[in-house]
């Protein structure tokens, strides 16, 4: 039964042409199921961040097929992809990209206001629920600049959750954090995957972070060399 497969990559290949032709991804195929917490690991230059940008539909210049939620997204127009990203994909980056002068609540509301599926009052209530889920409800009205690094990253996760995405894509989500805050962010991701059935795909250099995820997809020289399922 394949209905629980949220993302399927089939024979993805990618070339860079500057300064000369170079194959950066070579025949990448794998799938991710609903509620799975998968990490992409590998040395710098292995292709993991390039792959994440293709999986997130931000890079469309590749060969092969990408299917998200049963929909073939390869070949879709940019405006269709932008709508799909808004609705189905949440992003958490190495840097939190919060607006410092905005409150936590206001920061979380931004993607939902852009999507426009709910009234402002409903969006505010949903944003508060996401903060509550992550144990930050008492920080709701604080400006982002007043929070610790770990709290800021958890607010960024809440913002990624506001539109109830199918997948959260993380690009080095603990890259700017010390080990204590990295553990808190990892625990947040694990709770989302295992208790909320949230699918997560994260690129990381942090071996401890990767080793505690459900599945490690290890890359080298543009290929998947190991796909270790932890459970």
Beta strands, then each sheet from edge to edge (+ up, - down):
strand 1: 5-16
strand 2: 22-33
strand 3: 37-41
strand 4: 63-68
strand 5: 71-72
strand 6: 89-92
strand 7: 167-171
strand 8: 199-203
strand 9: 215-220
strand 10: 223-229
sheet 1: 2+ 1- 4+ 5-
sheet 2: 6+ 7+ 8+ 3+ 9+ 10-
end
